[in-house]
Amino acid sequence: MTDDLDLDELAADLADFAPQDKKGGRSAREQRIIAGFEEVQRFAEANGRAPAHGESNDIFERLYAVRLDRLRGLEECRSLLAPLDKQGLLAGVVTPATEPVETIGDDELLAELEGMGGASDITELRHVRTAADKRAAEEIANRTPCKDFDNFKPLFVQVKKDLDAGIRQTRRFQTMAEIQPGEFFIVGGQIAYVAEVGAEFVTEYDRRDSRLRVIYDNGTESDVLLRSLQRALHRDEAGRRITDPTAGPLFSGESGDGDLASGTIYVLRSKSDHPAVAAHRDVLHKIGVTGGDIARRIAAAKHDPTFLMADVEVIATYELFNVNRTRLENLIHRVFDLARLDIEIKDRFGQPVIPREWFLVPLFVVNEAVDRIRDGTITDYLYDPKTAALVRVDKAKGGRRERDQSRKT
């Protein structure tokens, strides 16, 4: 996939080497060579020096350094470019890369000028593993002894027992699925436990990533990037996610629509000035489930009738793992059905909309419901608005029958 190979940032670089028609007396090959050199010149102008090799340098600088070496090393290129070389870049000495060119990934050397002196086209790439793939494999393989393994050993013993008893199951890891602390995986033939997830940071290509502390059942551990573990699991034919035994009735044994590695239950409070909302603001909550970013989900709340055409604030969130998002949300709404807000909102086009995810429920009851979801007992309970509490299903139904009877009489 493009995301896995980290190639999208270099798309513009490829465009410079697209075949062109012969213009101004120059062949398409010559024009491509000139275009490649002009990229190197722009780098030198911006940085005040020629590009250099080195793993600590920017990917683009390393790319330009290899390209410049190729241009310096070919008489054909030096003759063609000499009139354009105002910065004296071609006069430099060809410096060997810190790692053999053949081992550098094609995402780092996407514009490598392989084959200039032969029959290969300038756009042809070497068939090697990408740098991202190699880094992922190296990080997974680079393990050290886990000094406090005694603290984790009981967890692995229990997981193996759960697998033997069918309490836990294994699933094929989905491409770039989320990874959360406390999850177990099978990678490289060993059970891996995600003990810690470090602070999230943004890479130079605006991708979110984190450092993980991963413990393995052979008593070793690794400090690995989240995205590296994702890649390793995806590329490992035997790579698996081990399910959480607390998923209970929410767990889906088969992959289907709405299936997620994890889900977030969110509770929102509306800032709407609608009379029906303002009168019950402290106990009126929108309860939903998402697998994405909550901040992004609510960013346009004031334009969305689902959010009562008003801004909202996040009151609480709860993380759950190995759940079916759709089934979980339906279950929560069934539990609180008797407290569902009956309100009609006009959307921005003036059309009436009836939101279905707002409930007159105190936050402490939502907390209790989440606890019962986690221990698997939630299916025995419904919310009773009369007592503002979760009650067993038989009692809740009895109360409903009494209310229905009183209405008839």
Rosetta blueprint (number, residue, H / E / L):
1 M L
2 T H
3 D H
4 D H
5 L H
6 D L
7 L L
8 D H
9 E H
10 L H
11 A H
12 A H
13 D H
14 L H
15 A H
16 D L
17 F L
18 A L
19 P L
20 Q L
21 D L
22 K L
23 K E
24 G L
25 G L
26 R E
27 S L
28 A H
29 R H
30 E H
31 Q H
32 R H
33 I H
34 I H
35 A H
36 G H
37 F H
38 E H
39 E H
40 V H
41 Q H
42 R H
43 F H
44 A H
45 E H
46 A H
47 N H
48 G L
49 R L
50 A L
51 P L
52 A L
53 H L
54 G L
55 E L
56 S L
57 N L
58 D L
59 I H
60 F H
61 E H
62 R H
63 L H
64 Y H
65 A H
66 V H
67 R H
68 L H
69 D H
70 R H
71 L H
72 R H
73 G H
74 L L
75 E H
76 E H
77 C H
78 R H
79 S H
80 L H
81 L H
82 A H
83 P H
84 L H
85 D L
86 K L
87 Q L
88 G L
89 L H
90 L H
91 A H
92 G L
93 V L
94 V L
95 T L
96 P L
97 A L
98 T L
99 E L
100 P L
101 V H
102 E H
103 T H
104 I L
105 G L
106 D L
107 D L
108 E L
109 L L
110 L L
111 A L
112 E L
113 L L
114 E L
115 G L
116 M L
117 G L
118 G L
119 A L
120 S L
121 D L
122 I L
123 T L
124 E L
125 L L
126 R L
127 H L
128 V L
129 R L
130 T L
131 A H
132 A H
133 D H
134 K H
135 R H
136 A H
137 A H
138 E H
139 E H
140 I H
141 A H
142 N L
143 R L
144 T E
145 P E
146 C L
147 K L
148 D L
149 F H
150 D H
151 N H
152 F H
153 K H
154 P H
155 L H
156 F H
157 V H
158 Q H
159 V H
160 K H
161 K H
162 D H
163 L H
164 D H
165 A H
166 G L
167 I L
168 R L
169 Q L
170 T E
171 R E
172 R E
173 F L
174 Q L
175 T L
176 M L
177 A L
178 E L
179 I L
180 Q L
181 P L
182 G L
183 E L
184 F E
185 F E
186 I E
187 V E
188 G L
189 G L
190 Q E
191 I E
192 A E
193 Y E
194 V E
195 A E
196 E E
197 V E
198 G L
199 A L
200 E L
201 F E
202 V E
203 T L
204 E L
205 Y L
206 D L
207 R L
208 R E
209 D E
210 S L
211 R E
212 L E
213 R E
214 V E
215 I E
216 Y E
217 D L
218 N L
219 G L
220 T E
221 E E
222 S E
223 D E
224 V E
225 L E
226 L H
227 R H
228 S H
229 L H
230 Q H
231 R H
232 A H
233 L H
234 H H
235 R H
236 D L
237 E L
238 A L
239 G L
240 R E
241 R E
242 I E
243 T L
244 D L
245 P H
246 T H
247 A H
248 G H
249 P H
250 L H
251 F L
252 S L
253 G L
254 E L
255 S L
256 G L
257 D L
258 G L
259 D E
260 L L
261 A L
262 S E
263 G E
264 T E
265 I E
266 Y E
267 V E
268 L E
269 R E
270 S E
271 K L
272 S L
273 D L
274 H L
275 P H
276 A H
277 V H
278 A H
279 A L
280 H L
281 R L
282 D L
283 V L
284 L E
285 H E
286 K E
287 I E
288 G E
289 V E
290 T E
291 G L
292 G L
293 D L
294 I H
295 A H
296 R H
297 R H
298 I H
299 A L
300 A L
301 A H
302 K H
303 H H
304 D L
305 P H
306 T H
307 F H
308 L L
309 M L
310 A L
311 D L
312 V E
313 E E
314 V E
315 I E
316 A E
317 T E
318 Y E
319 E E
320 L E
321 F E
322 N L
323 V L
324 N E
325 R H
326 T H
327 R H
328 L H
329 E H
330 N H
331 L H
332 I H
333 H H
334 R H
335 V H
336 F L
337 D H
338 L H
339 A H
340 R E
341 L L
342 D L
343 I L
344 E L
345 I E
346 K E
347 D L
348 R L
349 F L
350 G L
351 Q L
352 P E
353 V E
354 I L
355 P L
356 R L
357 E L
358 W E
359 F E
360 L E
361 V L
362 P L
363 L H
364 F H
365 V H
366 V H
367 N H
368 E H
369 A H
370 V H
371 D H
372 R H
373 I H
374 R H
375 D H
376 G L
377 T L
378 I H
379 T H
380 D H
381 Y E
382 L E
383 Y E
384 D E
385 P L
386 K L
387 T L
388 A L
389 A E
390 L E
391 V E
392 R E
393 V H
394 D H
395 K H
396 A H
397 K H
398 G H
399 G H
400 R H
401 R H
402 E H
403 R H
404 D H
405 Q H
406 S H
407 R H
408 K H
409 T L
